[in-house]
Amino acid sequence: MDIERRRMFHLFKAAKDAGPYDELPMLPTDFDLQVHLSRNDRPQPFFLICDHDTQIVQMLGKGRVEFRESSVNSFDLEVGDFIFVPAGTPHRLIPDGEAVQLRYKAQHHELEGVVWYCEECGRELWREEWELADRSPQEGYVKACETFNGDPSLRRCQGCGAVHPAIDLSGFRWGEIAAGLRAEAAGAA
């Protein structure tokens, strides 16, 4: 995948080519605050954790953002909403139909992670965190989901015994995007 970054881009034209939770970086790499684009049509398969504050902007459609380990449990999303997500707060997007979101992240953050919670009792099932110097967000998503899928003990709640289903990874382009980001970084070196 060729990652096309520009100082300016036509959001809805770019969104036509975006996929679920792509977190596709849109601005040139020298911009300190990076804009990431996703076009989502299904619930995010995990709660995302970022080591810096982020902001989500709802550009198309409706949905909800759910929070864990926060004083706010959820927030309904409509076009034009800007949602501040404090550093370290697990959160996930649940679109109502097709939705387009932008996520603003610091360009040079250091850690990212994902976490799953039991749908029955809310207890944490498992989390994976990684250094972004070693792995892109998309590489981390793939590895974490494959690990979660491959080990049934990670999907079984230690509290209530409920078993979380494996994540259906069809439709996610994280491996393709990660390869494009690696190629972009190799070309810049």
N, CA, C and O of each residue as an XYZ file, in Angstrom:
756
protein
N       0.850     -1.179      0.000
C       0.000      0.000      0.000
C       0.891      1.237      0.000
O       1.812      1.352      0.809
N       0.611      2.145     -0.902
C       1.336      3.408     -0.955
C       0.646      4.402     -0.018
O      -0.541      4.690     -0.170
N       1.399      4.915      0.943
C       0.863      5.892      1.885
C       1.039      7.273      1.272
O       2.165      7.736      1.093
N      -0.064      7.929      0.950
C       0.002      9.252      0.325
C      -0.282     10.316      1.377
O      -1.402     10.442      1.872
N       0.752     11.075      1.705
C       0.599     12.136      2.710
C       0.690     13.487      2.017
O       1.489     13.679      1.101
N      -0.133     14.412      2.464
C      -0.141     15.759      1.880
C      -0.411     16.770      2.969
O      -0.965     16.445      4.020
N      -0.013     17.999      2.707
C      -0.311     19.090      3.634
C      -1.814     19.352      3.667
O      -2.357     19.774      4.688
N      -2.470     19.100      2.558
C      -3.922     19.259      2.465
C      -4.466     18.026      1.753
O      -3.822     17.479      0.857
N      -5.652     17.598      2.158
C      -6.277     16.462      1.483
C      -7.784     16.646      1.513
O      -8.328     17.316      2.392
N      -8.445     16.044      0.543
C      -9.901     16.081      0.494
C     -10.386     14.904      1.335
O     -10.270     13.747      0.931
N     -10.929     15.215      2.502
C     -11.285     14.201      3.492
C     -12.189     13.112      2.937
O     -11.878     11.930      3.083
N     -13.291     13.474      2.310
C     -14.267     12.469      1.908
C     -13.785     11.659      0.702
O     -14.182     10.506      0.533
N     -12.945     12.246     -0.124
C     -12.329     11.479     -1.211
C     -11.361     10.456     -0.610
O     -11.363      9.292     -1.009
N     -10.548     10.882      0.334
C      -9.601      9.964      0.988
C     -10.351      8.898      1.788
O      -9.903      7.754      1.855
N     -11.472      9.252      2.386
C     -12.238      8.304      3.208
C     -12.811      7.162      2.374
O     -13.013      6.064      2.891
N     -13.075      7.410      1.086
C     -13.595      6.343      0.224
C     -12.630      5.167      0.159
O     -13.054      4.021      0.008
N     -11.329      5.445      0.271
C     -10.314      4.392      0.199
C      -9.887      3.880      1.567
O      -9.087      2.949      1.659
N     -10.411      4.474      2.623
C     -10.028      4.063      3.980
C     -10.878      2.882      4.427
O     -11.963      2.637      3.899
N     -10.360      2.159      5.410
C     -11.072      0.999      5.926
C     -11.229      1.068      7.429
O     -10.821      2.040      8.065
N     -11.828      0.020      7.999
C     -12.100     -0.001      9.437
C     -10.825      0.123     10.280
O      -9.906     -0.691     10.184
N     -10.808      1.148     11.088
C      -9.754      1.386     12.078
C      -8.364      1.351     11.455
O      -7.403      0.890     12.070
N      -8.276      1.850     10.218
C      -6.982      1.946      9.523
C      -5.991      2.795     10.301
O      -4.800      2.488     10.338
N      -6.485      3.870     10.926
C      -5.590      4.838     11.574
C      -4.511      5.262     10.569
O      -3.322      5.301     10.887
N      -4.952      5.573      9.369
C      -4.068      5.932      8.266
C      -3.540      7.350      8.457
O      -4.323      8.300      8.465
N      -2.212      7.511      8.611
C      -1.670      8.862      8.780
C      -1.814      9.658      7.481
O      -1.523      9.147      6.399
N      -2.261     10.904      7.594
C      -2.585     11.700      6.412
C      -1.607     12.840      6.129
O      -1.419     13.211      4.970
N      -0.988     13.397      7.155
C      -0.128     14.570      6.974
C       1.331     14.154      6.819
O       1.708     13.060      7.239
N       2.161     15.017      6.219
C       3.584     14.699      6.090
C       4.210     14.359      7.448
O       3.748     14.819      8.492
N       5.254     13.555      7.411
C       5.870     13.063      8.641
C       6.504     14.160      9.485
O       6.759     13.943     10.669
N       6.766     15.333      8.910
C       7.383     16.406      9.697
C       6.350     17.221     10.499
O       6.728     18.132     11.235
N       5.068     16.905     10.367
C       4.047     17.572     11.168
C       4.037     16.927     12.554
O       3.962     15.705     12.678
N       4.113     17.763     13.597
C       4.166     17.218     14.953
C       2.846     16.580     15.360
O       2.847     15.514     15.976
N       1.739     17.195     15.036
C       0.439     16.613     15.339
C      -0.035     15.888     14.089
O      -0.206     16.506     13.038
N      -0.247     14.580     14.195
C      -0.618     13.782     13.031
C      -2.125     13.516     13.033
O      -2.729     13.313     14.086
N      -2.713     13.521     11.857
C      -4.124     13.226     11.668
C      -4.221     11.824     11.075
O      -3.582     11.518     10.068
N      -5.029     10.975     11.711
C      -5.219      9.594     11.256
C      -6.666      9.415     10.833
O      -7.584      9.851     11.526
N      -6.864      8.770      9.689
C      -8.187      8.617      9.090
C      -8.640      7.157      9.154
O      -7.859      6.244      8.886
N      -9.903      6.948      9.510
C     -10.533      5.629      9.454
C     -11.970      5.783      8.983
O     -12.642      6.765      9.300
N     -12.428      4.800      8.222
C     -13.839      4.714      7.844
C     -14.345      3.410      8.448
O     -13.957      2.326      8.013
N     -15.197      3.518      9.435
C     -15.571      2.367     10.243
C     -17.011      1.952     10.004
O     -17.908      2.787      9.885
N     -17.211      0.645      9.937
C     -18.551      0.110      9.722
C     -18.879     -1.010     10.711
O     -19.895     -1.691     10.572
N     -18.019     -1.195     11.703
C     -18.192     -2.253     12.708
C     -17.575     -1.781     14.021
O     -16.773     -0.847     14.021
N     -17.930     -2.401     15.122
C     -17.309     -2.003     16.391
C     -15.798     -2.246     16.372
O     -15.330     -3.232     15.803
N     -15.059     -1.363     16.980
C     -13.624     -1.561     17.111
C     -13.418     -2.843     17.916
O     -14.059     -3.015     18.952
N     -12.545     -3.747     17.471
C     -12.452     -5.059     18.112
C     -11.722     -5.071     19.452
O     -11.597     -6.121     20.082
N     -11.249     -3.929     19.881
C     -10.522     -3.812     21.149
C     -10.656     -2.383     21.651
O     -11.112     -1.501     20.923
N     -10.260     -2.161     22.881
C     -10.143     -0.810     23.420
C      -8.717     -0.358     23.150
O      -7.771     -1.093     23.433
N      -8.554      0.831     22.612
C      -7.247      1.396     22.287
C      -6.729      2.214     23.466
O      -7.493      2.894     24.151
N      -5.419      2.134     23.690
C      -4.763      2.931     24.735
C      -3.617      3.694     24.072
O      -2.756      3.087     23.435
N      -3.602      5.007     24.218
C      -2.534      5.848     23.687
C      -1.798      6.510     24.848
O      -2.423      6.888     25.838
N      -0.484      6.653     24.738
C       0.290      7.205     25.850
C       0.216      8.728     25.947
O       0.666      9.303     26.939
N      -0.342      9.386     24.938
C      -0.554     10.837     24.975
C      -2.048     11.101     24.779
O      -2.780     10.239     24.295
N      -2.483     12.281     25.153
C      -3.856     12.682     24.883
C      -4.111     12.595     23.382
O      -3.228     12.884     22.574
N      -5.322     12.197     23.020
C      -5.726     12.194     21.612
C      -7.081     12.881     21.500
O      -7.753     13.148     22.496
N      -7.452     13.153     20.274
C      -8.765     13.730     20.029
C      -9.389     13.008     18.847
O      -8.736     12.780     17.829
N     -10.653     12.652     18.991
C     -11.410     12.002     17.927
C     -12.410     13.012     17.393
O     -13.091     13.691     18.160
N     -12.493     13.106     16.068
C     -13.454     13.999     15.427
C     -14.375     13.151     14.560
O     -13.917     12.419     13.683
N     -15.671     13.255     14.810
C     -16.672     12.520     14.034
C     -16.993     13.339     12.787
O     -17.564     14.426     12.879
N     -16.624     12.811     11.624
C     -16.785     13.548     10.377
C     -18.008     13.095      9.569
O     -18.566     13.874      8.796
N     -18.423     11.832      9.749
C     -19.558     11.291      9.005
C     -20.203     10.205      9.843
O     -19.512      9.389     10.453
N     -21.525     10.194      9.873
C     -22.248      9.141     10.566
C     -22.410      9.403     12.052
O     -22.072     10.466     12.573
N     -22.943      8.384     12.704
C     -23.175      8.457     14.151
C     -22.533      7.245     14.807
O     -22.113      6.302     14.137
N     -22.469      7.291     16.103
C     -21.928      6.162     16.845
C     -21.753      6.506     18.302
O     -22.424      7.382     18.847
N     -20.836      5.794     18.915
C     -20.573      5.979     20.338
C     -19.103      5.660     20.592
O     -18.524      4.790     19.941
N     -18.521      6.359     21.525
C     -17.192      5.987     22.013
C     -17.395      5.512     23.449
O     -18.019      6.193     24.263
N     -16.852      4.322     23.745
C     -16.936      3.758     25.087
C     -15.592      3.924     25.773
O     -14.543      3.781     25.145
N     -15.629      4.226     27.059
C     -14.413      4.410     27.851
C     -14.374      3.388     28.980
O     -15.418      2.943     29.457
N     -13.196      3.024     29.397
C     -12.975      2.211     30.591
C     -11.953      2.952     31.447
O     -11.181      3.774     30.955
N     -11.971      2.640     32.733
C     -11.031      3.257     33.669
C     -11.125      4.781     33.597
O     -10.113      5.481     33.624
N     -12.363      5.280     33.504
C     -12.631      6.699     33.319
C     -13.893      7.075     34.086
O     -14.719      6.217     34.398
N     -14.035      8.355     34.385
C     -15.259      8.821     35.041
C     -16.426      8.908     34.056
O     -17.577      9.038     34.472
N     -16.138      8.839     32.756
C     -17.163      8.850     31.716
C     -17.229      7.448     31.116
O     -16.196      6.892     30.743
N     -18.423      6.868     31.017
C     -18.567      5.518     30.470
C     -18.682      5.502     28.953
O     -18.119      4.628     28.295
N     -19.412      6.470     28.395
C     -19.576      6.521     26.948
C     -20.014      7.922     26.531
O     -20.424      8.743     27.350
N     -19.911      8.157     25.238
C     -20.345      9.431     24.680
C     -20.910      9.137     23.300
O     -20.245      8.507     22.477
N     -22.140      9.589     23.038
C     -22.738      9.422     21.719
C     -22.082     10.392     20.747
O     -21.835     11.551     21.078
N     -21.804      9.900     19.540
C     -21.114     10.693     18.527
C     -22.057     11.099     17.401
O     -22.822     10.284     16.886
N     -21.987     12.357     17.034
C     -22.678     12.879     15.860
C     -21.682     13.698     15.059
O     -20.637     14.097     15.573
N     -22.007     13.944     13.814
C     -21.116     14.715     12.950
C     -20.741     16.031     13.628
O     -21.603     16.755     14.126
N     -19.470     16.321     13.637
C     -18.957     17.563     14.219
C     -18.489     17.438     15.652
O     -17.923     18.389     16.191
N     -18.706     16.291     16.292
C     -18.250     16.128     17.672
C     -16.732     15.964     17.739
O     -16.125     15.264     16.929
N     -16.149     16.621     18.715
C     -14.722     16.496     19.032
C     -14.647     15.863     20.420
O     -15.150     16.437     21.385
N     -14.034     14.707     20.531
C     -13.960     13.982     21.797
C     -12.509     13.945     22.260
O     -11.636     13.430     21.561
N     -12.266     14.488     23.431
C     -10.933     14.457     24.043
C     -10.778     13.125     24.778
O     -11.640     12.739     25.567
N      -9.673     12.430     24.512
C      -9.378     11.159     25.185
C      -8.076     11.339     25.956
O      -7.012     11.462     25.351
N      -8.150     11.356     27.286
C      -6.929     11.533     28.078
C      -5.946     10.382     27.878
O      -6.346      9.245     27.626
N      -4.678     10.689     27.992
C      -3.620      9.683     27.862
C      -3.908      8.505     28.782
O      -4.316      8.681     29.930
N      -3.689      7.302     28.261
C      -3.843      6.095     29.060
C      -5.261      5.597     29.240
O      -5.469      4.585     29.908
N      -6.253      6.282     28.660
C      -7.652      5.885     28.832
C      -8.060      4.879     27.765
O      -8.061      5.218     26.582
N      -8.408      3.647     28.146
C      -8.902      2.678     27.165
C     -10.237      3.155     26.588
O     -11.131      3.571     27.325
N     -10.357      3.088     25.267
C     -11.577      3.539     24.598
C     -11.746      2.788     23.286
O     -10.773      2.333     22.685
N     -13.002      2.665     22.848
C     -13.263      2.046     21.546
C     -14.451      2.720     20.894
O     -15.332      3.259     21.563
N     -14.456      2.677     19.574
C     -15.513      3.275     18.769
C     -16.526      2.216     18.366
O     -16.169      1.098     17.996
N     -17.794      2.589     18.444
C     -18.899      1.723     18.023
C     -19.741      2.542     17.040
O     -20.590      3.324     17.467
N     -19.519      2.374     15.734
C     -20.311      3.157     14.776
C     -21.724      2.620     14.640
O     -21.979      1.436     14.856
N     -22.631      3.505     14.281
C     -24.003      3.136     13.954
C     -24.110      3.266     12.442
O     -24.501      4.320     11.941
N     -23.773      2.220     11.714
C     -23.653      2.282     10.259
C     -22.253      2.734      9.892
O     -21.320      2.584     10.681
N     -22.102      3.284      8.703
C     -20.788      3.755      8.273
C     -20.465      5.091      8.933
O     -21.315      5.977      9.025
N     -19.227      5.219      9.387
C     -18.787      6.445     10.049
C     -17.360      6.743      9.635
O     -16.577      5.832      9.364
N     -17.028      8.017      9.586
C     -15.659      8.451      9.299
C     -15.175      9.255     10.489
O     -15.830     10.199     10.933
N     -14.013      8.863     10.998
C     -13.404      9.585     12.111
C     -11.985      9.988     11.762
O     -11.272      9.305     11.026
N     -11.608     11.120     12.318
C     -10.212     11.539     12.344
C      -9.746     11.406     13.782
O     -10.490     11.701     14.717
N      -8.518     10.962     13.949
C      -7.918     10.902     15.280
C      -6.639     11.729     15.226
O      -5.775     11.508     14.378
N      -6.536     12.671     16.131
C      -5.334     13.499     16.244
C      -4.440     12.888     17.316
O      -4.856     12.705     18.460
N      -3.198     12.573     16.927
C      -2.219     11.994     17.853
C      -0.914     12.767     17.720
O      -0.609     13.322     16.664
N      -0.157     12.794     18.798
C       1.193     13.361     18.727
C       2.001     12.517     17.745
O       1.895     11.291     17.746
N       2.792     13.157     16.922
C       3.585     12.448     15.906
C       4.598     11.511     16.555
O       4.852     10.419     16.049
N       5.166     11.932     17.656
C       6.262     11.164     18.256
C       5.871     10.612     19.620
O       6.592     10.808     20.599
N       4.742      9.927     19.692
C       4.402      9.268     20.949
C       5.194      7.966     21.023
O       5.738      7.506     20.019
N       5.255      7.384     22.198
C       6.178      6.269     22.408
C       5.508      4.922     22.577
O       6.057      3.900     22.165
N       4.327      4.905     23.178
C       3.647      3.645     23.477
C       2.228      3.644     22.952
O       1.583      4.688     22.850
N       1.754      2.456     22.622
C       0.354      2.280     22.293
C      -0.016      0.882     22.756
O       0.858      0.038     22.954
N      -1.294      0.634     22.929
C      -1.714     -0.682     23.364
C      -3.181     -0.911     23.099
O      -3.927      0.002     22.744
N      -3.576     -2.163     23.284
C      -4.973     -2.557     23.152
C      -5.333     -3.420     24.353
O      -4.474     -4.063     24.956
N      -6.618     -3.420     24.686
C      -7.086     -4.216     25.823
C      -8.495     -4.713     25.517
O      -9.287     -4.032     24.866
N      -8.788     -5.925     26.007
C     -10.123     -6.500     25.885
C     -10.722     -6.638     27.267
O     -10.022     -6.923     28.239
N     -12.028     -6.432     27.346
C     -12.778     -6.572     28.589
C     -13.885     -7.591     28.385
O     -14.396     -7.752     27.276
N     -14.249     -8.270     29.448
C     -15.340     -9.243     29.419
C     -16.647     -8.512     29.137
O     -16.970     -7.522     29.794
N     -17.388     -9.002     28.164
C     -18.687     -8.402     27.817
C     -19.731     -8.691     28.898
O     -20.730     -7.979     28.992
N     -19.515     -9.722     29.711
C     -20.472    -10.107     30.742
C     -20.283     -9.316     32.040
O     -21.242     -8.753     32.568
N     -19.053     -9.273     32.554
C     -18.832     -8.664     33.881
C     -17.937     -7.422     33.855
O     -17.804     -6.740     34.872
N     -17.318     -7.118     32.700
C     -16.504     -5.914     32.577
C     -15.063     -6.055     33.030
O     -14.297     -5.097     32.936
N     -14.677     -7.214     33.514
C     -13.303     -7.439     33.983
C     -12.331     -7.443     32.799
O     -12.675     -7.899     31.709
N     -11.127     -6.935     33.020
C     -10.117     -6.964     31.970
C      -9.743     -8.403     31.658
O      -9.463     -9.199     32.555
N      -9.745     -8.726     30.345
C      -9.340    -10.060     29.904
C      -7.842    -10.120     29.645
O      -7.141    -10.979     30.180
N      -7.362     -9.194     28.814
C      -5.945     -9.224     28.415
C      -5.588     -7.912     27.732
O      -6.435     -7.280     27.101
N      -4.337     -7.509     27.861
C      -3.858     -6.309     27.166
C      -2.475     -6.557     26.591
O      -1.707     -7.384     27.083
N      -2.187     -5.814     25.537
C      -0.872     -5.845     24.883
C      -0.465     -4.398     24.646
O      -1.230     -3.613     24.086
N       0.737     -4.051     25.074
C       1.284     -2.710     24.842
C       2.612     -2.872     24.134
O       3.301     -3.876     24.313
N       2.976     -1.867     23.318
C       4.219     -1.958     22.570
C       4.842     -0.583     22.395
O       4.171      0.447     22.462
N       6.132     -0.604     22.172
C       6.888      0.614     21.885
C       6.754      0.907     20.401
O       6.964      0.028     19.565
N       6.407      2.135     20.077
C       6.202      2.502     18.679
C       7.514      2.608     17.905
O       7.499      2.653     16.675
N       8.631      2.647     18.597
C       9.924      2.603     17.914
C      10.153      1.214     17.317
O      10.903      1.062     16.352
N       9.496      0.192     17.902
C       9.665     -1.187     17.448
C       8.563     -1.658     16.514
O       8.794     -2.520     15.666
N       7.361     -1.099     16.664
C       6.195     -1.597     15.951
C       5.227     -0.456     15.707
O       4.959      0.330     16.615
N       4.700     -0.350     14.500
C       3.690      0.672     14.200
C       2.389      0.297     14.900
O       2.218     -0.854     15.301
N       1.466      1.253     15.056
C       0.170      0.898     15.636
C      -0.483     -0.279     14.904
O      -0.999     -1.205     15.530
N      -0.453     -0.227     13.570
C      -1.109     -1.275     12.786
C      -0.438     -2.638     12.991
O      -1.126     -3.656     13.077
N       0.891     -2.668     13.070
C       1.580     -3.929     13.370
C       1.184     -4.434     14.753
O       1.006     -5.635     14.956
N       1.049     -3.524     15.688
C       0.626     -3.895     17.032
C      -0.780     -4.452     17.060
O      -1.044     -5.421     17.772
N      -1.702     -3.853     16.288
C      -3.078     -4.343     16.247
C      -3.116     -5.780     15.730
O      -3.786     -6.640     16.302
N      -2.376     -6.030     14.626
C      -2.352     -7.376     14.044
C      -1.797     -8.379     15.047
O      -2.410     -9.417     15.296
N      -0.648     -8.074     15.619
C      -0.007     -9.010     16.543
C      -0.890     -9.271     17.755
O      -1.058    -10.420     18.164
N      -1.452     -8.225     18.328
C      -2.297     -8.396     19.516
C      -3.538     -9.228     19.190
O      -3.891    -10.130     19.950
N      -4.200     -8.935     18.073
C      -5.406     -9.692     17.711
C      -5.069    -11.147     17.418
O      -5.813    -12.042     17.819
N      -3.964    -11.400     16.729
C      -3.568    -12.784     16.440
C      -3.235    -13.529     17.728
O      -3.591    -14.699     17.872
N      -2.559    -12.869     18.665
C      -2.252    -13.498     19.956
C      -3.538    -13.787     20.714
O      -3.710    -14.881     21.252
N      -4.438    -12.818     20.759
C      -5.728    -12.971     21.446
C      -6.526    -14.125     20.833
O      -7.103    -14.940     21.554
N      -6.554    -14.189     19.508
C      -7.285    -15.256     18.821
C      -6.648    -16.621     19.053
O      -7.346    -17.626     19.188
N      -5.312    -16.649     19.098
C      -4.593    -17.912     19.161
C      -4.524    -18.563     20.525
O      -4.128    -19.724     20.626
N      -4.896    -17.857     21.574
C      -4.794    -18.407     22.923
C      -6.150    -18.313     23.619
O      -6.507    -17.256     24.139
N      -6.911    -19.415     23.631
C      -8.250    -19.380     24.242
C      -8.244    -18.931     25.704
O      -9.240    -18.387     26.180
N      -7.141    -19.148     26.421
C      -7.107    -18.734     27.829
C      -7.155    -17.212     27.968
O      -7.613    -16.703     28.991
N      -6.689    -16.481     26.955
C      -6.745    -15.017     26.999
C      -8.178    -14.516     26.830
O      -8.519    -13.424     27.286
N      -8.998    -15.308     26.183
C     -10.382    -14.912     25.912
C     -11.357    -15.369     26.986
O     -12.535    -15.016     26.935
N     -10.892    -16.147     27.956
C     -11.758    -16.631     29.046
C     -11.613    -15.703     30.246
O     -10.509    -15.472     30.738
N     -12.745    -15.173     30.708
C     -12.754    -14.272     31.859
C     -12.405    -15.049     33.124
O     -13.009    -16.081     33.416
N     -11.436    -14.549     33.866
C     -11.039    -15.177     35.118
C     -12.053    -14.912     36.233
O     -12.022    -15.561     37.278
N     -12.945    -13.956     36.000
C     -13.949    -13.631     37.002
C     -15.213    -14.459     36.860
O     -15.609    -15.157     37.793
N     -15.852    -14.384     35.695
C     -17.156    -15.034     35.516
C     -17.098    -16.268     34.623
O     -18.085    -16.997     34.523
N     -15.960    -16.517     33.970
C     -15.815    -17.693     33.116
C     -16.323    -17.531     31.700
O     -16.182    -18.452     30.896
N     -16.911    -16.387     31.365
C     -17.413    -16.163     30.005
C     -16.245    -16.214     29.012
O     -15.121    -15.823     29.328
N     -16.542    -16.704     27.810
C     -15.518    -16.803     26.771
C     -15.822    -15.781     25.683
O     -16.904    -15.782     25.096
N     -14.851    -14.912     25.425
C     -14.976    -13.903     24.365
C     -14.673    -14.586     23.036
O     -13.729    -15.373     22.964
N     -15.433    -14.315     21.991
C     -15.143    -14.939     20.690
C     -13.841    -14.397     20.099
O     -13.382    -13.308     20.446
N     -13.266    -15.186     19.203
C     -12.088    -14.729     18.467
C     -12.480    -13.527     17.604
O     -13.637    -13.383     17.209
N     -11.514    -12.683     17.323
C     -11.735    -11.486     16.507
C     -11.737    -11.873     15.035
O     -10.803    -12.521     14.563
N     -12.768    -11.484     14.313
C     -12.809    -11.688     12.866
C     -11.941    -10.604     12.232
O     -12.300     -9.426     12.243
N     -10.813    -11.003     11.687
C      -9.863    -10.031     11.143
C     -10.106     -9.704      9.672
O      -9.369     -8.904      9.095
N     -11.124    -10.307      9.052
C     -11.403     -9.986      7.655
C     -11.865     -8.534      7.557
O     -12.650     -8.059      8.378
N     -11.371     -7.857      6.559
C     -11.751     -6.456      6.348
C     -10.798     -5.453      6.974
O     -10.866     -4.263      6.666
N      -9.907     -5.915      7.851
C      -8.917     -5.009      8.432
C      -7.654     -5.054      7.580
O      -7.193     -6.132      7.206
N      -7.093     -3.883      7.272
C      -5.935     -3.782      6.375
C      -4.651     -3.445      7.125
O      -3.725     -2.886      6.538
N      -4.584     -3.773      8.396
C      -3.455     -3.336      9.211
C      -2.116     -3.838      8.682
O      -1.139     -3.090      8.691
N      -2.048     -5.080      8.224
C      -0.790     -5.609      7.690
C      -0.347     -4.848      6.454
O       0.833     -4.531      6.301
N      -1.278     -4.559      5.585
C      -1.001     -3.814      4.357
C      -0.534     -2.382      4.677
O       0.413     -1.880      4.072
N      -1.199     -1.751      5.614
C      -0.828     -0.386      5.999
C       0.538     -0.378      6.667
O       1.354      0.503      6.400
N       0.793     -1.352      7.535
C       2.094     -1.453      8.195
C       3.215     -1.606      7.187
O       4.267     -0.983      7.329
N       3.000     -2.438      6.159
C       4.002     -2.622      5.101
C       4.238     -1.307      4.363
O       5.382     -0.971      4.055
N       3.174     -0.560      4.077
C       3.319      0.739      3.418
C       4.082      1.732      4.268
O       4.894      2.498      3.749
N       3.834      1.730      5.568
C       4.560      2.626      6.475
C       6.037      2.248      6.577
O       6.901      3.122      6.644
N       6.327      0.935      6.589
C       7.726      0.485      6.604
C       8.435      0.915      5.318
O       9.572      1.387      5.363
N       7.768      0.754      4.173
C       8.354      1.140      2.890
C       8.588      2.647      2.851
O       9.616      3.110      2.356
N       7.632      3.405      3.372
C       7.779      4.868      3.423
C       8.978      5.254      4.280
O       9.760      6.124      3.895
N       9.129      4.615      5.439
C      10.251      4.917      6.336
C      11.585      4.522      5.700
O      12.578      5.232      5.859
N      11.614      3.403      4.987
C      12.850      2.951      4.321
C      13.233      3.920      3.197
O      14.415      4.184      2.976
N      12.231      4.445      2.492
C      12.490      5.404      1.416
C      12.972      6.739      1.925
O      13.699      7.445      1.226
N      12.573      7.103      3.155
C      12.974      8.374      3.732
C      14.367      8.301      4.336
O      15.004      9.331      4.556
N      14.843      7.098      4.604
C      16.167      6.932      5.261
C      17.314      7.087      4.301
O      18.473      6.975      4.702
